[in-house]
């Protein structure tokens, strides 16, 4: 049996909707909620990129180390898309700064996709509601990054004067939260798996796998 066939049979790819307040790890160091409170998941899968406890949304769990490496290395520029509720209403100049890049710790962020939503997105309520000030309106942004620095989205919106109130990762590349509620998970489909394998193979090898039916 070829190495590629073994690889595709043994590797697991699971999409999990991480709720607010859940630490994005399996081990417990105190009384906090972690990934081990959900599932059951295979014992050898780990998050391919984390979300802070106060963030929500899509986490890819896998035992595919090569895919994890590709998703986590900034040089590959994989897209992560977030819905972000911010304090205030960002003006055009602030949105342009987010798009073109900001200095964080002396390094400029990569260009980002940013748009202000005209309506609030349809999302499950958060387990602990956000704190809002009645005198200050809030608004929603869709923000797409190609890098993942520590608390980057929150630091970017704060830098333009619109602190983040709620943050949900809704997509990693083509993978989305569609069909999932907080705490739920699913295996990727066969079509999604082929696309994932295509992300870590050159085009010729990927087409060989598709053509031989593996």
C-alpha positions in Angstrom: 0.0 0.0 0.0 1.4 3.4 -1.0 2.4 5.9 1.7 -0.2 8.4 0.5 -3.0 5.8 1.0 -1.8 5.1 4.5 -1.6 8.8 5.2 -5.1 9.5 4.1 -6.6 6.6 6.0 -4.9 7.3 9.3 -5.2 11.1 9.5 -8.2 12.8 11.0 -9.6 16.3 10.3 -12.3 17.5 12.7 -14.1 20.9 12.7 -15.1 22.1 16.2 -17.1 25.2 17.2 -15.3 26.4 20.3 -17.6 28.1 22.7 -16.7 31.2 24.6 -14.7 30.5 27.8 -13.2 27.3 26.6 -9.4 27.0 26.7 -8.1 25.7 23.4 -6.2 22.7 24.8 -7.0 19.2 26.0 -5.0 19.3 29.3 -6.4 20.8 32.4 -4.4 23.0 34.7 -7.3 24.1 36.9 -11.0 24.4 36.9 -11.3 25.9 33.4 -13.3 24.3 30.6 -11.1 22.8 27.9 -11.5 20.7 24.7 -11.5 17.6 26.8 -15.0 18.5 28.0 -16.3 18.0 24.5 -16.1 15.2 21.9 -15.2 12.4 22.3 -12.2 13.2 20.0 -9.5 10.8 18.9 -6.7 10.8 21.4 -4.0 12.0 19.0 -5.6 15.1 17.5 -4.6 18.7 18.4 -5.7 22.2 17.4 -4.1 23.5 14.2 -4.1 27.0 15.5 -5.6 28.1 18.8 -8.3 30.6 19.8 -8.1 32.5 23.1 -10.6 31.5 25.8 -12.5 34.7 25.3 -12.8 34.1 21.5 -15.3 31.7 19.8 -15.5 29.8 16.6 -13.8 27.4 14.3 -10.9 25.2 15.4 -9.5 22.5 13.2 -8.4 19.4 15.2 -6.1 17.0 13.4 -3.2 14.6 13.8 -1.7 15.7 10.5 1.5 17.4 11.6 2.4 18.6 8.1 -1.0 20.4 7.7 -0.6 21.9 11.2 2.8 23.3 10.2 1.5 24.7 6.9 -1.5 26.4 8.6 0.6 27.9 11.4 3.5 29.2 9.4 2.9 32.8 8.3 5.0 32.4 5.1 2.2 30.2 3.7 -0.4 33.0 4.2 -3.5 30.8 4.8 -6.7 32.8 5.3 -8.6 33.0 8.6 -11.9 35.0 8.6 -13.4 36.5 11.7 -16.6 38.3 12.6 -15.7 41.1 15.1 -18.0 43.2 17.2 -16.3 46.4 18.0 -17.1 49.4 20.2 -18.1 52.4 18.1 -18.5 52.7 14.3 -15.1 52.5 12.5 -14.8 55.2 9.9 -13.2 54.8 6.4 -9.8 55.9 7.6 -9.8 53.3 10.4 -10.9 50.6 8.0 -8.1 51.5 5.6 -5.5 51.3 8.3 -6.7 47.8 9.1 -6.5 46.9 5.4 -3.1 48.3 4.7 -1.4 47.2 7.9 -0.6 48.4 11.4 2.6 48.4 13.5 2.3 45.9 16.3 5.5 45.3 18.4 7.5 47.1 15.7 6.3 44.9 12.8 3.6 45.8 10.3 0.7 43.5 10.0 0.1 42.0 6.6 -2.7 43.5 4.4 -6.1 42.3 5.5 -9.5 42.0 4.1 -11.9 44.2 6.0 -15.6 45.2 5.6 -18.1 46.8 7.8 -21.4 44.8 8.0 -24.6 46.6 7.4 -26.5 44.2 9.6 -25.7 42.3 12.8 -24.8 38.7 11.8 -27.0 35.8 12.9 -25.0 34.2 15.6 -25.8 32.1 18.7 -25.9 34.2 21.9 -22.7 34.2 23.9 -22.8 32.3 27.2 -21.7 35.5 29.0 -23.1 38.6 27.3 -20.7 41.3 26.2 -20.5 44.5 28.3 -21.8 47.4 26.4 -22.1 51.1 27.2 -25.5 52.5 26.4 -23.9 55.8 25.2 -21.6 54.1 22.7 -22.9 52.1 19.7 -21.3 48.9 18.5 -20.8 47.6 15.0 -19.6 44.4 13.2 -16.7 43.9 11.0 -15.6 40.9 8.8 -11.9 40.6 9.0 -9.7 38.2 7.0 -6.1 37.7 8.0 -3.2 35.8 6.5 -1.2 35.6 9.7 -1.9 34.7 13.3 0.0 36.8 15.9 -0.9 36.7 19.5 -4.4 38.4 20.0 -3.9 40.1 16.7 -7.5 41.0 15.9 -8.1 42.6 19.3 -4.8 44.5 19.1 -5.6 45.8 15.6 -9.1 47.1 16.3 -7.8 48.7 19.6 -5.1 50.4 17.6 -7.7 52.2 15.4 -9.8 53.2 18.4 -12.5 50.4 18.2 -11.9 47.8 20.9 -13.1 44.3 20.2 -16.1 43.2 22.2 -16.8 39.8 20.6 -14.7 37.7 18.3 -15.7 34.7 16.3 -13.5 32.8 13.8 -15.9 31.7 11.1 -13.6 30.2 8.5 -10.1 28.8 8.0 -9.5 28.9 4.2 -12.6 27.2 2.7 -13.7 25.5 6.0 -16.5 27.2 7.8 -18.8 26.9 10.8 -21.8 26.2 8.6 -24.1 23.6 10.3 -22.4 23.8 13.7 -23.5 25.3 17.0 -21.1 26.1 19.9 -19.7 22.8 21.3 -20.6 20.8 18.2 -18.1 19.2 15.8 -18.0 17.2 12.6 -15.4 15.3 10.4 -14.5 17.1 7.2 -16.1 15.7 4.1 -14.2 13.7 1.5 -14.2 16.7 -0.8 -12.9 19.0 2.0 -10.2 16.4 2.8 -9.0 16.4 -0.8 -8.7 20.2 -0.7 -6.8 20.0 2.6 -4.4 17.5 1.1 -4.0 19.7 -1.9 -2.8 22.5 0.5 0.2 20.4 1.5 1.1 18.7 -1.7 2.3 20.0 -5.0 -0.3 20.0 -7.8 1.1 16.9 -9.6 1.0 14.7 -6.5 -2.5 15.9 -5.5 -3.9 15.1 -9.0 -2.3 11.6 -8.9 -4.2 10.9 -5.6 -7.5 12.1 -7.1 -7.1 10.2 -10.3 -6.2 6.9 -8.7 -9.4 7.1 -6.5 -7.6 7.2 -3.2 
